[in-house]
């Protein structure tokens, strides 16, 4: 590639063990915020209260209604709660960050994000809302968090099963960055390094789940989100967003299951990308290797294990085809996507079913 465009996104990142407890107040003070809207799900409520103790008098409203894929009615209630606020602080996973983004989209309020999973959405300008079982996504600089505080300590209590799924979700951001619509050498280099960190951290999570493994995963997730933010959303994300919006499937697990199948689908048409992905993973056959890694780490084998019925895959086919990027490495056809979805539903060998 001899010519490319790269949009470096603004934002401050604070990374390190313990920084959420020692440095969050300084980050809040930098905005001179006096009325803060705190968004944290019930499961993160105690942690959020602890982190906010040094500036508890400035927490004007707390929103605890957080749901995957951000239903529009949840977004509207959060926006109503934001009236009079001058800063949004979100503590939690991707759905929590997504709720904060829904507020920023219409209010323009700045966001400080404190992630507790490996979603990566905290460094992207991408928002998503679901209405009547249809998920809509878009890009807007207003929703990009101004500051992100990455503290591996906050991920230590994340169950191994969820850590693995969330880490593989981050892996999907990296893999997709190689052929997403705005791909470029910089985002590809970031994605490749992200894959290496994630590939180091994921097996270690199952063995010990200690701080070193969590740090590798969180750094990988940051790199993954950064690559995805610049390169954009490709076929994999379109498939997962349609499935998630239509059937309310768990976000991270859906990405973890579908990823090997999209990789197998595109790899023969993007040999250089496939080679770099394989090298970063240290796997000769990356698609089947990722599927086996997920299986070893407890990820459900197929979409059927998430409750999806086989004929459900055909009902979303048209929606996926309508959103598929025109420059996907492999031409996207109804037959090809149908085969991909059936294989992902059954959990069979990706290479055999999608080539």
NORRA-V502570 format. One record per residue. N is the residue number from 1. PSI is psi in whole degrees, -180 to 180 (999 if undefined). OMEGA is omega in whole degrees, 0 to 359 (* if undefined). D_LAST is the distance of its C-alpha to the last C-alpha in Angstrom with 2 decimals. Layout:
N	PSI	OMEGA	D_LAST
N	PSI	OMEGA	D_LAST
This chain:
1	116	184	26.29
2	-16	180	29.97
3	141	180	30.78
4	167	175	29.86
5	134	179	31.51
6	117	177	32.00
7	104	177	33.96
8	124	185	35.57
9	140	179	36.22
10	158	177	39.68
11	152	180	40.35
12	133	178	42.09
13	128	176	40.42
14	117	189	42.61
15	132	174	40.90
16	155	178	42.50
17	124	176	43.68
18	-5	187	46.47
19	-24	180	46.33
20	-36	181	45.94
21	-30	183	49.25
22	-22	188	51.10
23	-3	185	49.87
24	-38	181	48.78
25	-42	180	52.28
26	-36	179	52.47
27	-38	176	49.24
28	-43	181	50.68
29	-32	182	54.00
30	-24	179	52.38
31	-4	183	51.71
32	38	183	55.29
33	139	179	53.91
34	-22	178	56.51
35	102	188	54.66
36	132	170	51.24
37	115	179	48.75
38	127	176	47.08
39	118	179	43.76
40	129	178	42.85
41	163	181	41.53
42	-38	182	43.90
43	-20	180	42.04
44	5	188	42.76
45	-46	182	46.25
46	-44	178	48.26
47	-45	181	46.39
48	-42	179	46.75
49	-41	180	50.47
50	-46	182	50.95
51	-30	184	49.31
52	0	182	51.36
53	-42	181	54.71
54	-16	179	55.97
55	34	184	55.69
56	-30	182	55.80
57	-12	180	58.53
58	0	176	56.15
59	105	184	53.56
60	-43	184	54.50
61	143	173	51.88
62	128	177	49.19
63	121	181	46.17
64	-3	179	44.50
65	102	181	42.46
66	129	179	38.89
67	148	179	35.86
68	146	176	32.10
69	6	174	30.69
70	77	175	34.36
71	145	186	35.60
72	-34	181	37.80
73	-33	176	40.87
74	-43	179	40.57
75	-43	181	40.28
76	-40	180	43.36
77	-37	177	45.44
78	-38	179	44.55
79	-38	177	45.54
80	-39	180	48.83
81	-20	184	49.50
82	-6	182	49.02
83	125	180	52.08
84	-8	180	54.48
85	156	176	52.07
86	3	179	51.66
87	144	173	48.72
88	127	176	45.71
89	120	179	45.02
90	135	180	41.96
91	112	181	41.49
92	-158	184	38.34
93	-161	186	34.57
94	-36	180	32.20
95	-35	177	33.70
96	-46	176	37.15
97	-40	179	36.21
98	-36	177	34.63
99	-42	177	37.95
100	-40	179	39.87
101	-37	178	37.72
102	-36	177	38.45
103	-48	182	42.12
104	-31	183	41.91
105	-38	182	40.07
106	-19	183	43.20
107	-23	184	45.94
108	8	181	45.01
109	142	177	46.17
110	152	181	45.03
111	134	162	42.88
112	124	182	43.25
113	135	175	40.27
114	91	185	40.54
115	146	177	37.10
116	6	175	37.00
117	-168	184	33.22
118	36	186	30.36
119	-41	180	29.26
120	-12	184	29.84
121	-16	181	30.80
122	-13	178	34.34
123	22	178	33.64
124	153	175	31.78
125	22	183	33.36
126	132	176	30.81
127	160	178	32.25
128	138	178	30.94
129	146	180	32.88
130	129	177	32.15
131	126	180	34.22
132	48	176	33.95
133	16	178	30.55
134	121	181	29.09
135	130	177	28.42
136	134	177	29.39
137	158	178	28.91
138	176	180	30.67
139	131	180	32.02
140	128	182	35.73
141	-20	180	37.71
142	-25	185	40.19
143	-6	179	37.88
144	117	178	37.15
145	138	181	39.33
146	-34	180	42.12
147	138	175	42.32
148	128	178	40.00
149	107	180	41.58
150	113	179	39.18
151	107	181	40.94
152	-26	179	39.02
153	-34	184	41.95
154	-12	180	40.96
155	-2	184	37.63
156	-29	181	39.28
157	-2	178	39.76
158	122	182	36.22
159	148	183	34.99
160	-42	181	32.47
161	-45	179	29.96
162	-34	178	30.21
163	-43	180	30.32
164	-48	181	26.98
165	-43	180	25.31
166	-39	177	27.05
167	-38	177	26.15
168	-29	172	22.42
169	-44	176	22.96
170	-39	178	24.50
171	-38	179	21.59
172	-38	177	19.40
173	-42	181	21.98
174	-49	182	21.68
175	-45	182	17.92
176	-30	183	17.92
177	-21	181	20.90
178	-22	180	18.98
179	16	176	17.45
180	164	189	19.79
181	-34	183	22.00
182	29	181	24.99
183	148	179	23.38
184	167	184	25.86
185	-33	182	26.84
186	-50	180	29.12
187	-33	178	26.80
188	-40	178	24.09
189	-41	178	26.82
190	-44	180	27.93
191	-42	181	24.46
192	-43	178	23.98
193	-37	177	27.37
194	-42	179	26.65
195	-42	181	23.66
196	-45	179	26.07
197	-42	180	28.71
198	-41	180	26.47
199	-27	175	24.97
200	-42	186	28.63
201	-35	186	29.92
202	-52	178	27.44
203	-34	181	28.15
204	-30	178	31.81
205	-44	182	32.01
206	-32	183	31.38
207	-46	186	33.93
208	-36	182	36.75
209	19	184	35.91
210	-177	187	38.66
211	-38	181	39.49
212	-45	179	37.79
213	-41	180	34.38
214	-37	179	35.05
215	-43	177	36.07
216	-45	181	32.89
217	-41	182	30.81
218	-39	176	33.07
219	-42	177	33.01
220	-39	180	29.21
221	-39	177	29.20
222	-47	179	31.65
223	-40	180	29.61
224	-47	179	26.45
225	-37	180	28.39
226	-42	179	29.96
227	-44	180	26.71
228	-39	182	25.31
229	-37	182	28.68
230	-43	186	28.57
231	-30	178	24.92
232	-175	186	24.57
233	125	181	22.18
234	-160	186	18.56
235	-44	182	15.71
236	-49	182	15.83
237	-34	178	19.57
238	-44	179	19.56
239	-49	184	17.47
240	-36	179	19.78
241	-40	178	22.89
242	-46	179	22.34
243	-46	182	21.71
244	-43	180	24.64
245	-37	184	26.98
246	-36	188	26.35
247	7	178	26.61
248	45	179	28.48
249	153	177	25.98
250	129	191	26.96
251	-57	186	25.71
252	-43	181	24.96
253	-38	178	23.40
254	-46	178	21.04
255	-43	183	19.86
256	-39	181	19.66
257	-44	187	17.46
258	-31	188	15.01
259	-50	182	14.74
260	-30	183	12.30
261	-39	176	9.68
262	-38	177	10.37
263	-46	178	10.51
264	-35	180	7.08
265	-44	187	6.00
266	-27	190	8.69
267	-45	181	9.29
268	-20	182	8.12
269	-2	178	10.28
270	66	189	13.00
271	-38	180	13.78
272	-45	178	17.35
273	-45	181	16.68
274	-39	179	14.19
275	-43	180	16.95
276	-37	178	19.64
277	-45	180	17.99
278	-42	179	17.55
279	-44	180	21.14
280	-35	178	22.55
281	-19	187	21.06
282	44	179	22.12
283	129	181	18.93
284	-35	178	17.06
285	90	191	13.72
286	-38	183	14.26
287	-54	179	11.69
288	-34	177	12.71
289	-41	177	16.12
290	-40	179	16.61
291	-43	180	15.81
292	-37	177	18.30
293	-46	178	20.73
294	-43	179	20.80
295	-44	179	21.32
296	-34	183	24.07
297	5	173	25.68
298	10	176	25.83
299	136	177	23.18
300	144	185	22.33
301	-40	184	19.18
302	170	180	17.99
303	-24	178	19.34
304	-27	179	21.29
305	-11	175	23.42
306	3	179	24.57
307	3	180	25.89
308	136	176	23.24
309	153	186	23.16
310	-42	182	20.07
311	-12	176	21.33
312	-31	182	21.99
313	-32	180	18.41
314	-28	183	18.97
315	-21	181	22.24
316	1	185	20.86
317	-47	182	18.09
318	-41	179	20.61
319	-39	178	21.88
320	-45	180	18.61
321	-35	181	17.93
322	-27	185	21.53
323	-13	185	21.18
324	133	180	17.86
325	139	182	18.90
326	-26	183	19.11
327	22	174	18.24
328	140	184	14.99
329	-38	178	13.19
330	133	177	10.35
331	134	183	12.08
332	117	180	12.34
333	162	179	12.62
334	-42	180	13.95
335	-43	181	11.37
336	-45	180	8.45
337	-36	177	10.90
338	-44	179	12.18
339	-40	178	9.16
340	-47	182	8.98
341	-40	179	12.73
342	-40	178	13.00
343	-43	179	11.07
344	-32	178	13.28
345	-44	183	16.18
346	-24	181	15.95
347	31	182	15.18
348	179	181	12.80
349	120	184	10.72
350	-45	185	8.29
351	-38	183	5.97
352	-30	189	6.30
353	-16	188	6.08
354	-8	182	3.81
355	999	*	0.00
